[in-house]
Amino acid sequence: MRKKRYLPMLAVSLALAGLMGGCGDTGLMPAGREEEKTESKTADLDWYINFSWFTTTWGKSEVSKAVTDLTGVNVHFLSPKGDESEKLNAMIAADTLPDLVTLEWSAAQNSEMIKNGQVYALNELADQYDPGFYDVLDQDVLDWYKQSDGNLYAYYNSFYTPQDYEENEEIPSNQVFLVRKDIYEALGEPDMTTPEGFSEAVKRAAELFPEVNGEPLIPIGADEFTDRGNVSFGLYLQSFLAVPYEKDGIYYDRNTDPDYLAWLKTFRELAGEGYLKDEIFVDKRLQLKEKFEKGQYFCLLYQSTDIIDQQRKLGETNPDCVYIAVEGPHNLAGDDPQLPVGGIYGWTATYIPKNCSDPKKALELLKYLISEEGQKMTFLGVEGSMYDMKDGVPVVRPEVKELLSSDRQAYDERYGADNTYWMMQNNVMQMKWKNETDPVIRQLQEWTYPYTIYTSQYSTNFNGDAVLAALEEKQQKIWGDTLPKLLLADSDQEFDRILQDYLELRAENGYDTYAENMTEAYRQNKEKLGFSED
């Protein structure tokens, strides 16, 4: 049995990404709006998803049709064409938020929409339209999400409460160090836990396999760079190095941890020798997806859930070319990684703006999607058509499973289950229906079990305080501007100079105040979650 770990020295801000009035280019991309119907008993709601990579449609898949039939809501998805913050900020400034809005829980716009009074309190809508809305919500989650005014403005997906973690042995971390299986094995399964071993393995891979499947090998991959940095070279690397977030009850600066800086210098050296390709600094999720499908990366720190579809495709064509999770970078003491599971905030937050044309129907839609019935629908699909219950166990029909494995886009358009509509995804509830038999997916999950920790006591959210939220965003953007400069520095001396500039700039922009408030936020979170101070 796995020993439960509630690391008192690690924080996670998961991160885990304008609809304007009038004519012209709105800066938004309708994701598959169906033809308008002149007569319809359903409510048509526009749902903005604040991710430029989001292209999911509604109205053709079996699941979306079934949800519309059950709730009387037809959804038109909208997503930004380019920079997410720019588009969402424009909508907020023009007060043109659509019927529903989903964005990352940590984004600064959360506090801005609340402060501006642009979004409904969900509890007030429930009191007015449907008190039964409370019946589908977890009380612990409600208590955590409530703002200082006592209101619940958003509902979150992919969250885990401390009790969830305590009661479930098989909750994986999403953070993994991935290597392409065939190349890793051809190199003799090298030890990549030390800077020296890592560098040698990367260089040998590039030398022996300059091309893979007719495409140039990318020796070291990474998630996309944003204005807040890069999770592969930031949050994920720090997790593998077991960098603390707190020492002696005081906020700890992970970005200047000695082990972390030593590894950044290792990556800097590799960049100087051509092993950090230019494309990793500019590629977005669409390009990452394409390169995963081609198996172009040798190794990278990444999130396992984002490569499930690519893993299935690679497994179908050549099982030896899949990605596997292995021991990655360790700190200089050789400590085990400390990999966070999803926290209390999860991934995204969903709001009903006050511009909503039918808040009652919007609430009804959220209620259904949050409910067990809705979770079963979005996870398994339509019973009798997409799966059947046999001896109390859901069995997905072969043709549905085959399409899921072979062509995810076609699966989403035709069937729309397996969390195609992930906005209210409840991982814990869905565990009762999971029957993952694909070994290339299971390996990524099971590898993390010995190293997982629960860290929500260190997940900060200053949405109730616009000043602190702005301060946090500023500090994160200063780091986001600094990280690529460190990786691309010409020498260790230039690296040190850039780091010193970073320290001075963040100090000039209120770092001490930020650190003090982070310490206090940690203390309050631990008290709220019932965690002891030891």
N, C-alpha and C positions, 0 to 999 in steps of 0.2 A: 504494500500500500504506500502511495506517495505521501511523504510528510508535507503537510501544509505549511507554506511559508508566507508570512506577512511582513515583508522586508521593511523595517523601519528606516531604511536609508536609501530608498529608491523611489523616484516619482515618475509618473507617466502623464504627459499631456498628449494624449493620442490625437494622435493626429492622424496616432494615427495621425478640403478644397473649399443693360437696364431696359427693364420693360418700360419704355417711355410712351407718353400719350401722343396722339397724333399719328401722322404718316411717316414713311421713310424707314430706314434701317433701325430696328429697335435694339440691335446688339444681342438679340436672343434667337435661338434656333428651335423652332417647334420640332419636337421629337415625335413625328408620326401622327399629326393631328388628322383625325378621320374627317370625312366630308360632313358638313353641317346638315342636320336634319331639321326640316321645317316644323315638324311636329314631333315632340318627344316628351315623355313623362319623366325622363331622367334629368338630373341637374348636371350641367356641364361645368366642370371646375378646372381652372388652369393651375398646374402644380409645377412650381419652379424648383429645379434641382441644381444647386450651385456647384456643378462640376462640368467642365467643358467636355470631358470624355463621355458624358452620359448621353446615350442615343436610344435608350429603350422606348418602345412605343406601347400604346394602350389601344385596345379595341379589336385587335385581330386574334390575340392569343386566347386559348381556352380559359385560362385563369382570369384574365382581365374581363372577358365577357361574363364569366360567372360572378365575379365581384360586382360588376355593374348591375346584373340581374338581381343580386341579393341586396344591394345598398341603394340602388337608384342613382348612382353617381357614375358619370362618364368623365374620364380624366384626359386632359390634354397636357402632356409634359412639355416643359420649356427648359432649355439649358443655355448657358452663355456660349457664344461663339469663341470668345477669347479669354482674357483675364477675368477670373471669377469675381475678385474683389471690386474691380472697376464696374462691372455690370450691376452687381448687387448694390454697391454704393450709389449708383445712379438711380436705381429704383427707390432706394430709401430717401434720397434727396428730393426726388420728384413726387414722393408719396404715391407710387404706382405699383406697390407690391401686389402680386396676383392673389388667387384664392388660397393657396397653400405654398409654403416655402420650406425647403430643407437645405441645411448647410452644416458644416462641421461645428460641433458643439463649442470648440475653442475659438472660433472666429470672432473678431471684435464686433462684427455686425449684430451678434446676439444681444449684447448690452445696449447697442444703439437703438435697435427696434423697440426694445422694452422701454428704454428711457423716453423715446419719442412718443410712446403710447400708440404705436402702429400695429400692435398685435393683441389679440384677445387673450385674456386669462382663461385657460381651458376649464378651470373649475367653475368660473362664472358662466361659461357656456353650458357646462353640464348642469348647473343649478337651474338655468333657464329652460333648457331643452330636454335634457335626459340625464337624471341623476344616476341611471344605470351605467353611465360611463365609468363611474368610480369602481364598479364591480370587476372591470377587466384590468384594473391597475394594481400593481404591487404596492402595499402600504409603505414599505421601506423605501422604495423608489420615489414615491410621492413625497415622503418626508425629506429626502435628500434634494429633490429638484425644486422644492418651493423656494421662491425668492423671499427677501426680507420683508416684503409686504404681505406675505402669506399666500401669494398666488402662484399657480403653476402655469407658465406661459408656453412651454414646449414639451414635447415628448420625445424620448431618445431611443435609439436602436442599439442593438449589439452590446448591451450592458451586462455586467455581472455584479451582483451584490456580494458582500462578504459571506453571507449564508449560502449563496449559490456555489461559491468556491469551496466552502467547507463541506458541502454535501455531495459534491461531484468530483470523483477522482480523475475524470478524463476531460478536463478543460484544458485545451492546448494554448500555448502562446502563439501569436501570429508572427513572431519575429524568429527568423531562421537564417542560418548561413548556408547558402545553396552552392552546390558545385554540379557541373554536368557529369553525370555518372561515368560515361565511357572514358572521358578525358581524365577524370580523377583516378580511375582504376588503372588506366594506361600509365599514369605517373607513379603507380605503386602506392596509391592512397597516402599521400604525404601528410606529415604533421604540419598543419597550417595555423597552429595556435600561437606561435611566436612570430615576431616581425621577420626574423631571418628565414624561418620555414615558409612563411606566407610568401615572401618575396621570391624565394627560390622556386616554389611551386608555380607561381604566376609566370615567371620567366620561362620555365621549362614548357609550360602549356603553350605559350605563345610561340616558342621555337619549334615544338613538335607538331603543333596544329595551327599554322597560320591561317588556314581556312577550314570551315566546317560546312558541309552541305553546300559548297559553292559560294559561301559567304565569308567575309573576313571575321576571324575570331575577335571578340571583345574580351580581353583578359580579365578585366574587373568591371562589373556592371554596378549600377546604382539606381535608386528611385530618382524621380525627377527633382531638379533643383527648383526651389521656390524662393519667395522673398524672405522666408524664415529659415532657409538653409536646405538641408537634405537629410532625411531620416536615416538613410543608409550610413552616411558618414557622421551622423550625429546620434540621435536617440538609439538606434539599433546597435551601433558600435559600442556605445556607452553601456548598453544592457549586457552585451557579451563580455565587456571588461568589468562587469559588476561595479560600476562607478556609483557611489552613494549619492543621494540627494540631500542627505542630512547628516550632520555630525554633532553629537552632544546637544541635540534639540535645535540646532541652528542650520538654516538653509546652506547647502553646500553647492558650490559652483562647479558643475560637471564639466563645463567647457574649458576649464583650466586645470583639470585633474592631470597629474603628471603622466599616468599610464595612457590616458586618452591622447595627450599631446604627443607622446612618443609614437603612438600608432599613426596619428595624422602626419607626422614627419616621415614615417615609413611610406605612406601613400604619396606624400610629396616627392620622395625620391623615385618612386615608381612612375609618377607622372612625368618627372624630368627625363626618364628613360623611355618614355613613350607608351607606357602600359595603362595609363589613364587616357583613354581616347577622348578627343574633343567632343564627340557626339553625346557622351554621357552628361555633359554639362548643359546640353540644350534639348535633349530628347524629352518628349512628353509621354503620357501614358499610352497613347496610340502607338508611338514608335516602340516603346518598351514591349508592348504586347506583340507586335510584329516580330521583334527580335527574339523574344522568348519562344514564339512558335517555330522559329527557324533554328533554335538552339544555339544562338550566336554567343551567349555569355559563357565564360568558364566559371566564374565565381562571383558572388555578390551577397550582401546582407539585404534581405528583402522580406516581404510579408507573404506568407504561404497562401493565404486565401486568394490573393490576386493572380496566382498562376494556375489555379485549378483547371481552368479550361485548356490552357496551353499544355499542362501536364497530360491531360487526357488525350490530346491530339498527338503529342510526342509518343505517348505510350502505345497508341494505336499503330503508328507508323514504324517506330523503332524503340522498343522498351529500353535499350541501352543508352538512348540519348536523353532520357528524362533527367530532371534535377532531383538531387537528394540532399537532405539535411545532414551535415556533418559538424564535427567540432571546428569552430571558427576561432577568431582572435580571442585570446585570453589576456588578462592583466599580467604584469611581470611576476606576480606571486603565483600564477598558475591557478587562481581560483576558478570555480565553476561559474558559468554565466548565470545571470539572474534575469530571467525572461518574464516580463509582465503578461498576465492574462488581461483580457478586456476589463476595464474598470467600470465604476458606477456611472460615468458619463457615456460610456460606449463610444460611438463614432459620430453620429449626426443628430441634430435636433430639428424637429418639425413644428412649424407654427401655423396658426390660422390668422392671417392679417385682417385688420379691420376693414380692408377693402373687399373682403370676401363677399361674393354675390349671394352666397347661401351658407352662412356659418352653421346652420343646423345640419345640413347635409354633409358639410365638411367634417363636423364632429362625428356624424354617423359613420362616415367612411373610416376615420381614424379608429373609432371604437371597434368596428369590425376587424380591421387589420391587426389591432392589438390583441383581440380576443383569441382564445384557443382555436376556435373555428377558423378565424382568419389566418392564424399562423399555420394551421394544417393545410389550408388552401394554398397559401403562397409558397409553402415548402414542398408539399406532395402533389398538389394540383387537384383536378376534379376526379372524385372517386367514381369508379365504374367506367371511366374513360381513359384516365392516365395511370391509375393504380387500383388495386383491389385489396380488400382486407381478408387475410387468410389466417385463421386461428389467432385473431387479434393483432396480427402484424401486417403493416402495409407492404404490399409487394408491387413495385413499379413495373408496368408492362414493358416487355422486351423492346418494342419499337420505340417507346419513349426513352428508355435508358440508352438505347443505341444512338439515337439522335443527340442526346445530351453529351455523349462521349465523343461523337464525331463532328458535330457542328453546333457550337453553342449559340451562334447568332440565329440559325434556323430554329433551334429549340426554343429560344426566347420568343421568337415571332409566332411559332405555332402553338406552343404549350404554355410557356410563361411561368413555370413553377421553379423549384430549386432557388428560391429567393431572387428571381428576376426582378421582383418588386420588393426591394430590401428595406424600404424606408422605415418600417416598424419591426424589423427582424428581431426576434427574441431567441437568442441562441440556446438558452437553458431550456425553454419550453420545447424547442424543436429537437432536443436531444432524444426525447422519447420515441421519435419516429426515424431517427437516423439508422441507416444500415449500410455504412460505407464499406464496400467490398473492394474498391479500387486500391491496390497496394501502393501505387505511386502517390496517392493522396494521403493515405493512412500513415505512410512513413514520415511525412513532413509533420504531421500532428503528433504522433507518438514519440518522436525524437525529443520533443520539448518537455514531455511530462516530468522528468526528474528535475528540471530547472525552473519550473514556473513559480511565480510569486504573485501575491495580491498587493497592489500598490495604490489603490484609490485614495488612501489617506494623503497621497501626495499629488493628486490631480487637482489643479487649481482652476478656479473659474471666478473671474472678477466681473461677471456680467451685471452684478447689482451695483457696481461702482464704476462709473464711466471714466473717472480719473485714473484709477488703478488699471482698468482694462487698457486704456491708452498707453499707460506706462509700460505694461507688459508687452504690448504690441511693439512699442518702440524698441525695447530691449531685444526682442526676438528678431526684429528687422536688422538691427545693428549686427547681430550674429549672422543672420542670413547673408548679409553683404560681405562679411569677413571670411566665412568658411571657404568659398571657392578661391579666394585670394590666397589663403593658407595652402590649399592643395596645389595651387599653380605657382607658388613661390619658386624663385630660381635657386635658392639655397636655404640652408637652415638659418643663416644670419638674416636673410630677408623674411623668413617665416617668423623669427623672433621679433623683428621690427613691426611686422603687420599685427602680431599679437599684442604688442605694446600699444600700438595705435588703437586697437580694439578696446583694451582696458581703459585707456584714457577717454575715448569717446563715450563708452557706456557710463563711465563715472560722471561725465559732464551731463549726461541725460538721465540722472536720477537712479543709478544702479543701487546705491546704498538703501534708498527708500524702497526700491523694488525688492531687494533681498530681505529687508525687515518685514515687509508685508507677506512675502512668501513664507517666512518662518511662522508668522502668525496664522496664515491660512492653513499650514500644515497642522498646527496645534488645534485649530478649530475643527478641521476635518477629522482628526483622530478622536476628538471628543464627541463629535457628531456620530461617528461610526462605532463608538464604544471601544476604541483601541487604547491599550495602556501605553504609557510613555516609556516603558523599558524596551 
